[in-house]
């Protein structure tokens, strides 16, 4: 059996940190191995103890979570980062993804979604809270001339961001499911993405959506 994913919790509120630790340590494949109350403390902890995933609160005192994520990625690019926040503000999501964060999860999300975000990040994938994905990816467009994707592929990617399965995407666009699958394969290839969520995140970082 592989070793559990080693997690660093970066959260200034003790009550929230205690709840996160208790939830994560119930999972046999996850283990909280270090904790920090600030970004500065997180960097000190990582200097002495490497971890697999850092769960970082955006609203940290002093060095905020976005600056902390950026510095972690600069010093330890192999550490995966899950941003945790009470807000779904578009500006925060953009800034988090630009900092190198691999996942973005709301504090109000169910424990199952947080576990999904952590496991996705640990596996090398990207994750956006579904409520955030719709809010952020739904209304941002760039001129299509700047996109490596066709207009139809951009339409499909936006529907993916809305959480629609292939069947519903096909019905919405009036095409067959097999056509949708072919478009998705092209999207993943063009964006060099491993899965749908990673494609949406890459498109967002590149300003395509």
N, C-alpha and C positions, 0 to 999 in steps of 0.2 A: 504494500500500500504506500503511495507517495506521501511525502511529508505534507502537513497542512500548509495552506497559504499563510505566510507570516504577515500580519497586518499592523500598521502603525495608525493609531487614532490621534488626530490632531483636532482637539475640541476644547474650548476654554470653559465650558459649563460642565461642572462635575456630574450633575444629575444626568445630562444627556450622554456624557462619556460612559457613565456607569451602565446606562441602559444599552448603549451600543455594545459595550464589552460583553454584557450578559447575553445579548442576542447572538452575537457572532460566535462566542465560545460554546454555544450549544451545537454548533455545526461541526461534524467530525473533520471536514476538509478545510476548516478555517480556524485560525488561532491569533488572537490579539497578543502580540509579543512586545509591544512598546506603546507608550502614550506620551502626549505632549499637550501643553496648555496654550502654546503660542507657536507661531511660525519659527521664531528664533530657537525655541526649545526643540522643535522638530528637527531642525538642521543639526543641532548638537547630538540628538539621539541617533540620527542616521550616520553621523560620523563614526559612531562607535558600534552601531548594530545595523547591518543591512536588512531590509525587509522587502517583501514582494509587492505589497500594495499599501499605499498611504491613503486613508480616508480623511479628507481635509475639509473642515468647515470654512466656508467663504468668509464669514463675519468674524475673523479672529482679531483680537486687539493688536495694535502695533503693525507688524507685517501681516497684511490680510492674506486670506487663503489663496487668492490669485497670484500674488507675489511669491507666496510660499511654494505654490505648485511650480511656478516658473523656475525658481531657484533649485528646487529638488530635481527637476528635469535637467537643468544645466549641469548639476554636480553628479547626479545618479540617473542617467537616462533610462536605465533598466527598471527603475521603480515605476510601477503603474499607479495612477492617481485617480481616485474617485472624489469628485467635488460634492459636498453635501451642503444644502442651503435651504432656507425657509422660503426663498423667493424663486419665481420663474421669470424674472426680468430678462428680456432679450439681451440687454447690454451685458449682464452678468454671464449669460451663457456664452456669448461671443468671446468675452474676455477670458473665460475659463478654458474654452477650447483653444484659443490662441496661446494660452500659457502652456499648453501641452497636456492638459487633463485628458484622461481616457474615458471618463464616465461622469455623468452629471445626474444627481439624484436629489429629489426634494425630501426634506425632513418629514414631511407629512405623508410620504409614501409608505406603503405597507412594508413590513420586514422582508417579505418575499421579493419585492422589487429591489430593495437594497442588496439582498443576497445575490440577486441576478446581476446587478451592476458590478459588484465586487468580483464575482466569478467570471463575468465577461471580460473585465479589465485584466484579471489575472491570466486569462487564456489568450490575451493579446488582441481581443476585440474591443469595439467601442460600444458605449451605451448612453442613450439619452432617455430620461424619464418620459414616458409617453405623453404626459400633459405638456412637458416642455417642448417635445418634438413638434407637436402640432402648432403650438404658440409661436415657436421660433421659425420653423421651416416653412410655415404656411404662407407668409406674406412677403418674403424677401426675394427680389429678382434682380438679376444682372442682364445686360443686353446679351441676347443669345449668340451674338458674334464672338463673345469672349468665352463661350462655353465649349468644352470638348464633347458635350453631349448634344444630341439632337433635341428639337422641341418636344417630340414625343417622349424621349427618354427623361427629360426634365419633368414632364407631366407625371410619368410613372414614379419618379423618385419622390415627388411631392406626395403622391398617394401612399407610397411606402411610409413616408414620414408621418402620415395620418394614421398608420397602423392597419391599412387595408391588406387583406390576403390577396393572392393572385386572382382568384375567382372574382372578387369584388372589383379589383382594378380592371379586369377584362370587361366586366359589365359596364363600369363607368366610362370606359373609353370605346366601347363598341367593337372590341377585338376578341380574338380567341385567347384562352389561357396559355396555349403553347406560344403564341406571339408575345405575350407578356413575359413568359419565361426567357425567351430569346433576347428580349430587350434588357431584362435584368442581367443576364449573362454579359451582354455588351457593356452595361453600366459598370458592373464589377470589374471587368477587364480594363475599361478606359480609365477608371478611377483607381485601379490597383487596390481594390477593397476586398476583404475576405468575406464580408457578409453585407446584408442590407443596411444595418445600422451604421456600420463603418462607412459605407458609401454615402449615407446621408450626412454624417459628421464631416467627412472629407469635402463634400460639396459645400457644406456650410463654411468650413474654414477657408475654402478657396473663393468664397463669395459667389457661388453658382446659383444659390437658392435665396 
